[in-house]
Amino acid sequence: MSRLVQVINSGSSSIKYQLLDISDPDRPVVWAAGLVEAIGEPGSRLVHRSRIGRGADSDFVESELTGSIPDHTAGFAAIGEAFAAAGPIEEVGELAAFGHRVVHGGDTFSAPALIDDAVIGAIEDCIPLAPLHNPANLAGIVGARAAYPDVAQVAVFDTAFHQTMPPAAYTYAIDRQIAADHRIRRYGFHGTSHAYVARQAVRQLHLDPTTAKVITLHLGNGASACAVSGGRSIDTSMGMTPLAGLVMGTRSGDIDPAIALHLQRVAGLTADDVDALLNMNSGMKGLAGANDLREIHTRSQAGDAAATLALEVYAHRIREYLGAYLVALGGADVIVFTAGVGENDHVIREMVCKDLAWLGVALDSDANARRSGDSRVVSRRGSPIAVMVVPTNEELEIALQTLEVLGG
């Protein structure tokens, strides 16, 4: 069976893709990657990068196609043209499947699914839960099916990994009937990332995957924490939407829910105004005027009190969840930092782990400060709880889950 998967991340006006060969899961090869942008808008273009004819370790060669791309079906036709013109095709073999990232699977999907009309209908049913994302994900699925009707299509859901949470973790304390009628519960997100890095950490530390206790911290512009026991998510910080939990680049994370009502009553904000405030103008942007932590660190080092406070609030919230998940798991074998901030910001890792030796968390300052793109342990030798940096690879995880559905 072919182990060549094209991973698709479809936005409202874009298609990101990667062509991965995972004949050897320990050494996956990205043969091509690209972006179709401005779909349905003036100035549509496709940038395609490939390794054609230069081997799996060669540099990418970039090509560009421009012209009208009115919809996602036309986008996939353009992708096909890019492969025909710049490759690779014959060099890498037959495509096994498309693996589509789908943001929300509700409580319907606890695993990836081979796409048919029923699966498409179920994804459509989840549109009220993710009105900005699921329609775009569906557009990509429809476009890929139209362009490649004979190739298997698999949906991999951001929410699926968290469907193992117990009711006590996902249930909100509101009227039961209202919650049931409107599907209000904790779903969680970043599931592909949490699943991937937790499994990598367990493997690299030679832990028993059936009993390992892992806390994963996905810290990017969006951020979430997850408690993983025996490979299963038992709690996570994001909720019904990605707004809940940790402080993020532009999202507030956890706040008193009455704040939204107060702003409507006292400040005259509409529901849409509050939505925009909490999702796009809060978090680090609201606290410090920027959502790039590199800029905030620079400002803090220059004496900007607001930037310093923003960093302290950011770390404080992570520590709150870290403590909660240590209790939920009954301890931990490893804490994993991942995503843009988690992988690259040694100061944030130090702030999160500061003075936690009494809990069994002892960071190695030199190892933590050392820059590397590889997975690595940054805790001291003999630390009861290991601390690791594990680069996430959501595309690889989607490809692996896609092949699992196909029995490969």
Secondary structure as GFF3:
##gff-version 3
##sequence-region A 1 408
A	DSSP	beta_strand	4	10	.	.	.	ID=ss1
A	DSSP	beta_strand	14	21	.	.	.	ID=ss2
A	DSSP	beta_strand	29	37	.	.	.	ID=ss3
A	DSSP	beta_strand	45	50	.	.	.	ID=ss4
A	DSSP	beta_strand	61	66	.	.	.	ID=ss5
A	DSSP	alpha_helix	72	86	.	.	.	ID=ss6
A	DSSP	beta_strand	97	102	.	.	.	ID=ss7
A	DSSP	beta_strand	113	114	.	.	.	ID=ss8
A	DSSP	alpha_helix	117	125	.	.	.	ID=ss9
A	DSSP	three_ten_helix	127	129	.	.	.	ID=ss10
A	DSSP	alpha_helix	134	147	.	.	.	ID=ss11
A	DSSP	beta_strand	152	157	.	.	.	ID=ss12
A	DSSP	three_ten_helix	160	164	.	.	.	ID=ss13
A	DSSP	alpha_helix	167	170	.	.	.	ID=ss14
A	DSSP	alpha_helix	176	181	.	.	.	ID=ss15
A	DSSP	alpha_helix	191	204	.	.	.	ID=ss16
A	DSSP	beta_strand	213	219	.	.	.	ID=ss17
A	DSSP	beta_strand	223	229	.	.	.	ID=ss18
A	DSSP	beta_strand	232	236	.	.	.	ID=ss19
A	DSSP	alpha_helix	258	266	.	.	.	ID=ss20
A	DSSP	alpha_helix	271	280	.	.	.	ID=ss21
A	DSSP	alpha_helix	283	288	.	.	.	ID=ss22
A	DSSP	alpha_helix	293	301	.	.	.	ID=ss23
A	DSSP	alpha_helix	305	329	.	.	.	ID=ss24
A	DSSP	beta_strand	334	338	.	.	.	ID=ss25
A	DSSP	alpha_helix	339	344	.	.	.	ID=ss26
A	DSSP	alpha_helix	346	353	.	.	.	ID=ss27
A	DSSP	three_ten_helix	357	359	.	.	.	ID=ss28
A	DSSP	alpha_helix	365	369	.	.	.	ID=ss29
A	DSSP	beta_strand	376	377	.	.	.	ID=ss30
A	DSSP	beta_strand	386	389	.	.	.	ID=ss31
A	DSSP	alpha_helix	394	405	.	.	.	ID=ss32
###
